[in-house]
Each structure stands twice: as C-alpha cells, then as structure tokens.
Amino acid sequence: MQHGNDILLSLFVVFVAAQVGGRLARAVRLPGVVGEIVAGCVIGPSLLGWIEPSEPLEVLSEIGVVLLLFAVGLETRIDDMQRVGRSAFLVGVLGVIVPFLLGSLWAHGSGYDWAKSMFIAAAFVATSAGITARVLRELGVLHREESRVILGAAVIDDILAMLLLGIVTALQAGEDVHFGKLTIVLAEAIGFVVVIGLVGTRLARRSAPRLDAHGIDLLPYALALCLGLAFLSTQLGLAAIIGAFLAGMVASETPQRKKLEHDTQPLLALMTPFFFVLTGAKIELAQLASADALLTLALITLIALVSKLVGGGLGALALGRRSALIVGVGMMPRGEVGVVIASLGLAAGVFSPRTYALIVAMSLLTSIVTPPLLALLFRRAPAAS
C-alpha cells in the first residue's frame, strides 16, 4: 500500500508542477510546454528531488504523447498532407543528412572514433514530433501549410532515424551491416505509413457514415485504433507516436471528427503533462557543472539548431523564405528522440555519463528554444488564405 501511495504522490506532484509551470510560461507569453519542461527540471532529481523517473511515470508519459499525436492526427486531413508531400519529403531527408554530417564531424573532432561519432550523430537527427505538435496545436496553426510540412517531415525523419540507428548500432558493435535486411525494414516502415495513411483513411470515409447512422459513438473504437497502431508501429521499429498520428488521420475522415476532438480534450489535459514534465526531469545538472561542459553544451546545441534550420529550411524553400524559416525552426526540437538515443548509447557503453548529460541537455534545450521562436514566427507570418 505504501508503494501505491508513493506513486499517487508522484502523480500529484508532476501534474500540479505541470499546471503551475504552464501557467507561468503563458503569463510571460511562452507556450505552456516550455513551462512544463522547466517544471520537470525543477522538481526532478537534479534540483528539488521531489520525483524520480520511474516505470509508472514512464508509462503515463508514453500514453500522454501517444494521445497527443492522435489528437494532432485528428486535425490533419490526408488530402492536406498529400498537397505538401514533396516539400515534406525534401525537408525530412535534408533534415536528416545535414545534422548527421555536422554531428559526426563534431564528435570525431572531439576525439571519438568514427563508429562512436556516428552513434552520437544519430542523436542530432530525429525531430520530436510530440513537442512540435503540442506547440502547433497550442498556437492553433495546424491548418497552416507549414505545419503540415513539419508534421509530414517528422514522420519521414522518424523512419530514417530508426534506419540510421540500426546501421550505427551494428557498426559500433563491430557487426556487418546487412543492407538487404535494412532495405526490408525500410520498406516495411514506408509501407506501413502509406497503407494506413492512404488505404485506412479511404476505408474510414466509406464505413464510418454507416456506424454514425446507427448512433454508435466512435470514441472507443478510435482509441482502440490509436493504441493498436501505436503498438504495431513499434513492432516495425518506428516510434509509437507515428502509429498514433496515423490513427488520428484515419479518424479525422469520419463524420464524428469534431466530436472526437472535443471528447479527447479531457484525456489530453490529464495525460500529456506527464510526458513533458518527465522529459525535463531526466537531465542531470551535476554533469554540466563546469565551464568546459557548458561551453561544449552551447556548441552542440548550436550545431543541433543550425543543422535542422539549414536542412529543413532548404527542403522547404519552394514555400517561400518565411515559410522555409518556420519549417526549419519547427524541425529543431529533439526532445524524447534525442533522450532515447542517448539512453541507448549509455546502456551500450558508447557514452560516458558526461556525454549522456550533454546529449540529453541538448535535446531539452532545443525543445525549450523552439516553442517561443515558432510562436513569434507564426504571429509575424501572414495568415493562410
């Protein structure tokens, strides 16, 4: 019973900290997600020590980000995504190549061999769809062309990042890279996205009206689809949030789309704060308590920001310079993706505790810097016609 009480206390502390942090951030005209991440740093082990990342919190965090991407998918129509397909593809590919090259060069120049350098560079590659999606949603700009490009590119980023991670892991372990096997994995991932995105949405358009005519509430079925596709996504080597996003896109083609958006709001209000607070709680500030560490952190954060800005911006140039800038900034946060890769590197003995702390801190700093920049750019950008 005591263990159960401890869990309840942790849930209470995390949730209240998220509300306080979010309100303070919005009071100074920053997106609430910034306050939630900072709140996690404050109440985490590095400062107040009120909470420790634990399995129950990790589970709630995973559910929270899955529901968030499902809700974002509900506001994203497949027809809109198809209209920005070419730009999203270019942004996704260049947004992987440029950060990987610059990250590898920095790591090798810092004394790592090429195998370890490429492993470290993998943490620079993927974009955190969860954080960017939350910011776009808070700003009410999911209908904008730039937002659809960012979200589409984030899906492509995730596929390429997982493939890249498989290659560098094999190289680090001294194994032969079986390109045939990797090609199969890539084909499975792309096939999953295409089949669910295209076939699934068409099936929803045809079958959902019949269910709606019989007065059937689609929310339980939509949530089941969300969890099922999230699980299937992980079995194909992708992040669970990709499956959740696709499930939302399928559900967005039903007549109950607006009702589903309304009915998921209480779930989002309860669950998503756990993801962002826990992201902030994972950083070990003690590893950064030196001038050299802070200088290194500033350098790798700059590399991470500039590489995504350049890669993503170049891919979106066809949309115009201002839109390309918005897309480049939207691709900058590494968030949970960088943290996951850093954790794998630490467990494999590739990263020292200091390198791990630097990568995690870089991931969090890019996540904190991006929301206010996106908010500023969208406020100054002309409204979509």
Backbone torsions as a table, in degrees:
resi	resn	phi	psi	omega
1	MET	NA	-36.9	179.5
2	GLN	-60.9	-40.9	178.9
3	HIS	-61.5	-41.6	178.1
4	GLY	-62.9	-38.8	177.7
5	ASN	-64.4	-39.5	178.4
6	ASP	-62.3	-40.4	179.2
7	ILE	-64.1	-44.5	179.7
8	LEU	-61.5	-39.1	178.7
9	LEU	-64.9	-41.8	178.1
10	SER	-62.0	-42.0	178.5
11	LEU	-61.9	-42.1	179.5
12	PHE	-62.9	-47.2	-177.9
13	VAL	-62.6	-45.4	-179.1
14	VAL	-62.7	-46.3	-175.4
15	PHE	-66.2	-44.6	-179.9
16	VAL	-65.6	-42.1	178.7
17	ALA	-60.4	-38.9	178.5
18	ALA	-63.3	-42.4	-179.6
19	GLN	-65.8	-43.8	-179.8
20	VAL	-65.6	-47.9	-179.7
21	GLY	-61.6	-42.6	179.5
22	GLY	-63.0	-42.5	-179.6
23	ARG	-66.6	-41.3	179.2
24	LEU	-63.8	-40.3	179.3
25	ALA	-63.6	-46.2	-179.9
26	ARG	-65.7	-29.0	178.7
27	ALA	-65.0	-27.8	178.0
28	VAL	-104.6	21.4	173.9
29	ARG	65.2	36.6	171.7
30	LEU	-111.6	150.2	175.5
31	PRO	-59.1	145.4	-177.2
32	GLY	-58.4	-28.7	-178.2
33	VAL	-61.8	-30.9	177.4
34	VAL	-62.7	-46.8	179.4
35	GLY	-63.0	-35.4	-179.7
36	GLU	-68.4	-40.3	178.3
37	ILE	-66.4	-44.5	178.7
38	VAL	-64.0	-38.6	177.6
39	ALA	-59.7	-37.9	177.2
40	GLY	-63.0	-41.3	176.5
41	CYS	-60.2	-40.2	-175.8
42	VAL	-69.8	-46.1	-175.3
43	ILE	-88.3	-5.3	-178.7
44	GLY	-77.0	-177.1	-175.2
45	PRO	-60.7	-27.4	-174.5
46	SER	-73.3	-26.0	-178.8
47	LEU	-119.5	-91.1	-175.2
48	LEU	-75.6	-27.8	179.1
49	GLY	68.8	27.9	-179.6
50	TRP	-75.8	-26.2	177.5
51	ILE	-133.0	156.2	172.2
52	GLU	-124.0	134.1	174.0
53	PRO	-55.0	126.1	-176.3
54	SER	-138.1	169.4	-178.2
55	GLU	-59.1	-45.8	178.6
56	PRO	-59.5	-41.1	179.5
57	LEU	-68.2	-37.3	178.0
58	GLU	-63.2	-41.0	179.7
59	VAL	-63.2	-46.6	179.4
60	LEU	-64.7	-36.9	177.2
61	SER	-61.4	-44.8	179.9
62	GLU	-64.0	-42.9	178.5
63	ILE	-63.2	-40.4	-179.1
64	GLY	-60.4	-46.8	-177.9
65	VAL	-73.0	-30.4	175.3
66	VAL	-64.0	-45.1	178.7
67	LEU	-65.8	-36.2	178.9
68	LEU	-61.7	-46.7	-179.4
69	LEU	-70.5	-28.8	173.3
70	PHE	-63.2	-44.1	179.4
71	ALA	-64.8	-37.9	177.4
72	VAL	-65.2	-40.5	177.1
73	GLY	-60.8	-35.4	178.0
74	LEU	-60.7	-28.5	-178.0
75	GLU	-97.6	11.5	-177.0
76	THR	-124.3	116.9	179.8
77	ARG	-92.3	144.2	-178.0
78	ILE	-62.3	-34.6	178.6
79	ASP	-63.0	-39.2	178.1
80	ASP	-65.8	-40.3	-179.6
81	MET	-66.2	-37.8	179.9
82	GLN	-64.6	-32.3	-179.8
83	ARG	-67.7	-23.3	-179.7
84	VAL	-111.8	17.6	-174.3
85	GLY	-57.8	-45.6	-177.4
86	ARG	-64.6	-46.2	179.7
87	SER	-63.6	-41.8	180.0
88	ALA	-62.7	-38.9	179.4
89	PHE	-64.6	-46.8	-180.0
90	LEU	-63.4	-41.8	178.8
91	VAL	-63.0	-44.4	-179.1
92	GLY	-62.7	-45.3	-176.8
93	VAL	-69.6	-50.5	179.8
94	LEU	-66.7	-29.6	178.0
95	GLY	-72.6	-9.1	173.0
96	VAL	-98.9	-44.9	-174.6
97	ILE	-63.9	-50.0	-175.2
98	VAL	-64.5	-49.2	178.1
99	PRO	-62.7	-36.0	-179.2
100	PHE	-65.9	-42.9	179.4
101	LEU	-64.6	-48.5	-178.8
102	LEU	-67.0	-38.8	177.9
103	GLY	-64.7	-39.8	178.5
104	SER	-64.9	-43.2	-179.7
105	LEU	-64.1	-42.1	178.1
106	TRP	-63.2	-47.8	-177.4
107	ALA	-63.1	-42.8	179.5
108	HIS	-66.2	-38.9	176.8
109	GLY	-66.7	-19.7	178.6
110	SER	-89.2	1.7	174.4
111	GLY	109.9	-0.7	178.5
112	TYR	-82.9	149.2	173.6
113	ASP	-72.2	170.1	-172.3
114	TRP	-64.1	-35.4	-179.5
115	ALA	-63.6	-46.9	178.6
116	LYS	-69.0	-34.7	179.6
117	SER	-61.6	-41.4	179.9
118	MET	-69.8	-32.5	176.2
119	PHE	-64.5	-46.4	178.3
120	ILE	-61.6	-41.8	-178.7
121	ALA	-62.3	-27.0	179.3
122	ALA	-61.3	-27.6	178.9
123	ALA	-72.4	-15.9	179.3
124	PHE	-86.6	-9.1	-163.7
125	VAL	-86.7	-58.8	-168.0
126	ALA	-76.6	147.7	176.8
127	THR	-94.7	139.9	177.0
128	SER	-79.4	100.5	178.6
129	ALA	-63.3	-33.1	-177.4
130	GLY	-61.9	-47.0	-177.1
131	ILE	-71.3	-46.9	179.8
132	THR	-62.4	-41.7	-179.8
133	ALA	-61.8	-40.3	179.2
134	ARG	-62.7	-42.8	-179.2
135	VAL	-65.8	-46.2	179.4
136	LEU	-60.3	-37.5	179.9
137	ARG	-68.4	-44.5	179.0
138	GLU	-61.5	-36.5	-179.5
139	LEU	-78.0	-11.9	-180.0
140	GLY	69.4	35.2	-175.5
141	VAL	-120.4	20.9	179.9
142	LEU	-63.2	-21.0	179.3
143	HIS	-79.1	-12.9	-176.7
144	ARG	-71.7	149.1	-179.3
145	GLU	-60.8	-40.7	179.6
146	GLU	-60.5	-39.1	-179.9
147	SER	-65.0	-41.7	-179.9
148	ARG	-66.2	-36.6	176.2
149	VAL	-64.2	-44.5	-179.1
150	ILE	-60.2	-47.5	-177.4
151	LEU	-68.0	-41.1	177.1
152	GLY	-63.3	-42.2	179.4
153	ALA	-66.6	-33.5	178.9
154	ALA	-64.0	-36.3	176.1
155	VAL	-64.1	-45.7	178.7
156	ILE	-63.7	-41.7	176.4
157	ASP	-54.4	-44.7	-176.3
158	ASP	-64.4	-42.7	178.6
159	ILE	-61.1	-48.6	-178.4
160	LEU	-67.7	-36.9	-179.9
161	ALA	-64.8	-42.0	179.7
162	MET	-67.1	-38.2	176.2
163	LEU	-64.3	-44.8	179.7
164	LEU	-62.6	-41.4	179.2
165	LEU	-62.1	-37.5	177.2
166	GLY	-62.9	-38.9	179.8
167	ILE	-67.6	-50.3	-175.4
168	VAL	-69.7	-29.5	175.9
169	THR	-65.6	-43.1	178.0
170	ALA	-64.0	-41.1	178.8
171	LEU	-64.5	-42.0	-179.6
172	GLN	-64.4	-35.7	-179.6
173	ALA	-80.9	-3.0	-179.7
174	GLY	78.2	17.7	-178.8
175	GLU	-89.7	159.9	172.9
176	ASP	-75.6	137.9	178.1
177	VAL	-85.7	115.6	-178.8
178	HIS	-90.0	96.3	-174.7
179	PHE	-66.8	-26.9	176.1
180	GLY	-63.3	-44.6	179.1
181	LYS	-65.8	-41.5	179.4
182	LEU	-64.7	-35.7	177.8
183	THR	-63.7	-40.2	177.4
184	ILE	-62.9	-43.8	179.4
185	VAL	-61.1	-43.9	179.6
186	LEU	-63.6	-42.8	-179.7
187	ALA	-63.7	-40.2	178.0
188	GLU	-62.2	-43.1	-178.2
189	ALA	-65.3	-46.5	179.5
190	ILE	-65.1	-41.4	178.5
191	GLY	-60.8	-40.3	178.7
192	PHE	-60.9	-48.0	-178.7
193	VAL	-64.0	-43.9	-177.0
194	VAL	-68.4	-45.5	-177.8
195	VAL	-63.5	-48.3	-179.4
196	ILE	-67.6	-42.6	-176.4
197	GLY	-67.6	-38.6	-177.0
198	LEU	-96.2	-55.7	-177.0
199	VAL	-69.5	-44.0	-177.8
200	GLY	-60.4	-43.6	-179.4
201	THR	-66.6	-35.6	178.5
202	ARG	-68.4	-39.9	176.4
203	LEU	-62.9	-38.7	179.4
204	ALA	-63.7	-40.5	179.4
205	ARG	-60.7	-36.0	-175.6
206	ARG	-83.0	-40.7	-172.2
207	SER	-91.0	-32.3	-174.6
208	ALA	-61.1	-39.7	179.6
209	PRO	-57.7	-33.4	179.0
210	ARG	-67.6	-40.7	177.0
211	LEU	-65.3	-40.6	-179.1
212	ASP	-64.7	-35.9	-179.8
213	ALA	-64.4	-27.1	178.9
214	HIS	-91.1	8.5	176.8
215	GLY	72.2	23.6	-179.0
216	ILE	-82.5	128.6	177.3
217	ASP	-75.0	121.2	-175.4
218	LEU	-83.4	-9.1	-175.4
219	LEU	-56.6	-49.6	179.6
220	PRO	-59.6	-39.0	-179.5
221	TYR	-69.8	-38.3	179.3
222	ALA	-65.8	-40.9	178.9
223	LEU	-67.7	-37.2	176.6
224	ALA	-63.6	-41.8	177.2
225	LEU	-62.3	-41.2	178.9
226	CYS	-58.4	-51.1	-178.6
227	LEU	-67.3	-38.9	-179.1
228	GLY	-65.8	-45.2	179.7
229	LEU	-71.6	-31.4	175.6
230	ALA	-62.3	-44.1	177.6
231	PHE	-64.8	-46.0	-179.4
232	LEU	-61.1	-36.1	178.1
233	SER	-60.5	-42.8	179.2
234	THR	-65.8	-31.1	179.7
235	GLN	-69.9	-20.1	178.3
236	LEU	-97.0	7.8	177.9
237	GLY	85.2	10.6	177.7
238	LEU	-100.0	167.2	174.7
239	ALA	-71.4	147.7	179.8
240	ALA	-59.8	-30.3	-176.5
241	ILE	-66.3	-22.5	177.7
242	ILE	-67.7	-45.5	177.0
243	GLY	-62.0	-40.0	179.3
244	ALA	-64.1	-41.5	178.8
245	PHE	-62.1	-44.3	179.0
246	LEU	-64.5	-37.9	177.6
247	ALA	-61.7	-40.7	177.4
248	GLY	-63.5	-38.8	178.1
249	MET	-64.4	-39.0	176.6
250	VAL	-62.7	-47.8	-178.7
251	ALA	-65.6	-25.2	-178.8
252	SER	-68.7	-15.0	-179.5
253	GLU	-87.9	1.3	-178.3
254	THR	-92.7	158.5	178.2
255	PRO	-63.8	-21.4	-178.2
256	GLN	-91.2	20.5	-176.4
257	ARG	-53.8	-51.4	-177.8
258	LYS	-63.7	-38.9	178.5
259	LYS	-65.3	-39.8	178.4
260	LEU	-64.1	-40.8	177.3
261	GLU	-59.7	-43.7	-179.5
262	HIS	-67.0	-43.4	-174.9
263	ASP	-71.2	-23.5	-179.9
264	THR	-84.9	-9.9	-177.3
265	GLN	-58.4	-46.3	178.6
266	PRO	-61.5	-37.2	177.9
267	LEU	-63.8	-41.9	179.2
268	LEU	-65.0	-42.8	-179.4
269	ALA	-61.3	-33.8	-179.2
270	LEU	-81.4	-43.0	-166.6
271	MET	-94.1	-39.7	-172.1
272	THR	-64.3	-30.4	178.6
273	PRO	-58.8	-28.3	-178.5
274	PHE	-64.2	-36.9	-179.8
275	PHE	-64.9	-47.5	-174.5
276	PHE	-74.0	-37.6	177.3
277	VAL	-66.2	-42.7	-178.8
278	LEU	-67.3	-33.3	175.5
279	THR	-58.7	-43.3	178.7
280	GLY	-71.1	-29.2	-175.9
281	ALA	-74.6	-13.9	-172.9
282	LYS	-83.8	-8.5	-177.2
283	ILE	-82.1	136.6	177.4
284	GLU	-100.7	99.8	-175.2
285	LEU	-67.1	-25.0	-178.5
286	ALA	-61.9	-31.7	-179.9
287	GLN	-71.6	-10.8	-176.7
288	LEU	-111.0	11.4	-173.4
289	ALA	-85.8	54.2	174.5
290	SER	-155.1	154.9	-178.8
291	ALA	-63.3	-37.4	-179.5
292	ASP	-65.5	-42.7	179.9
293	ALA	-64.4	-41.5	-179.3
294	LEU	-67.8	-37.0	177.5
295	LEU	-65.3	-42.6	177.7
296	THR	-63.7	-41.7	178.6
297	LEU	-60.9	-43.6	179.1
298	ALA	-61.6	-39.4	-178.2
299	LEU	-67.8	-48.1	-176.6
300	ILE	-71.2	-29.6	175.8
301	THR	-67.7	-40.2	176.9
302	LEU	-62.8	-43.5	177.5
303	ILE	-60.3	-44.5	-178.6
304	ALA	-62.6	-43.4	-178.0
305	LEU	-69.8	-48.3	-175.9
306	VAL	-67.2	-39.6	-177.2
307	SER	-64.2	-40.3	177.1
308	LYS	-72.2	-37.3	178.8
309	LEU	-62.2	-43.2	-179.9
310	VAL	-70.8	-50.9	-178.6
311	GLY	-61.3	-50.8	180.0
312	GLY	-66.7	-40.1	-179.6
313	GLY	-64.8	-41.3	178.2
314	LEU	-62.9	-39.1	-179.8
315	GLY	-66.8	-23.9	-176.0
316	ALA	-106.3	12.7	-177.0
317	LEU	-58.5	-29.4	-179.4
318	ALA	-62.7	-19.5	179.9
319	LEU	-83.7	-8.9	-175.1
320	GLY	109.4	158.2	-173.7
321	ARG	-64.4	-44.9	-178.1
322	ARG	-65.1	-44.1	178.1
323	SER	-64.5	-37.4	177.6
324	ALA	-63.3	-38.4	177.1
325	LEU	-64.2	-42.9	178.7
326	ILE	-61.3	-45.3	-179.7
327	VAL	-63.4	-44.4	179.1
328	GLY	-59.2	-43.1	178.2
329	VAL	-67.3	-40.2	-179.6
330	GLY	-63.3	-21.8	-179.8
331	MET	-89.9	-2.0	-171.2
332	MET	-74.4	-35.4	-173.4
333	PRO	-70.3	132.9	177.3
334	ARG	-93.1	-37.8	173.1
335	GLY	51.1	-131.9	-173.8
336	GLU	-66.7	-25.4	-177.9
337	VAL	-67.5	-47.5	177.1
338	GLY	-62.7	-37.9	179.2
339	VAL	-64.4	-42.3	179.7
340	VAL	-62.0	-46.3	-179.5
341	ILE	-65.2	-39.3	176.6
342	ALA	-61.9	-39.6	179.0
343	SER	-64.6	-41.0	177.3
344	LEU	-63.8	-40.2	178.8
345	GLY	-64.9	-39.3	177.9
346	LEU	-66.1	-44.3	-179.5
347	ALA	-65.1	-31.8	-178.9
348	ALA	-84.9	-3.5	-179.4
349	GLY	79.8	10.5	179.1
350	VAL	-78.0	-39.8	-178.1
351	PHE	-101.1	139.4	167.6
352	SER	-78.9	164.6	176.6
353	PRO	-55.4	-34.3	179.6
354	ARG	-68.5	-45.8	178.7
355	THR	-62.8	-40.9	177.1
356	TYR	-58.2	-47.5	-179.0
357	ALA	-62.8	-38.2	179.5
358	LEU	-64.7	-44.6	-179.3
359	ILE	-65.5	-42.7	179.2
360	VAL	-64.3	-44.8	180.0
361	ALA	-62.9	-40.3	176.4
362	MET	-60.1	-44.1	-179.7
363	SER	-60.7	-40.6	-178.6
364	LEU	-74.0	-39.3	179.5
365	LEU	-63.7	-41.2	177.4
366	THR	-63.8	-30.4	179.0
367	SER	-75.2	-28.4	179.4
368	ILE	-82.8	-37.0	-177.6
369	VAL	-70.9	-37.6	-172.5
370	THR	-63.6	-48.2	-174.8
371	PRO	-55.2	-49.4	179.6
372	PRO	-65.1	-33.7	177.2
373	LEU	-65.0	-43.7	177.6
374	LEU	-62.1	-43.1	179.7
375	ALA	-60.4	-43.5	-179.9
376	LEU	-64.4	-44.8	-178.0
377	LEU	-65.7	-41.4	-179.7
378	PHE	-70.0	-33.3	178.0
379	ARG	-66.2	-34.1	-177.9
380	ARG	-87.0	-18.9	-178.2
381	ALA	-75.8	145.3	176.2
382	PRO	-65.2	145.9	-179.1
383	ALA	-65.2	148.6	178.5
384	ALA	-66.9	141.0	-179.7
385	SER	-79.1	NA	NA
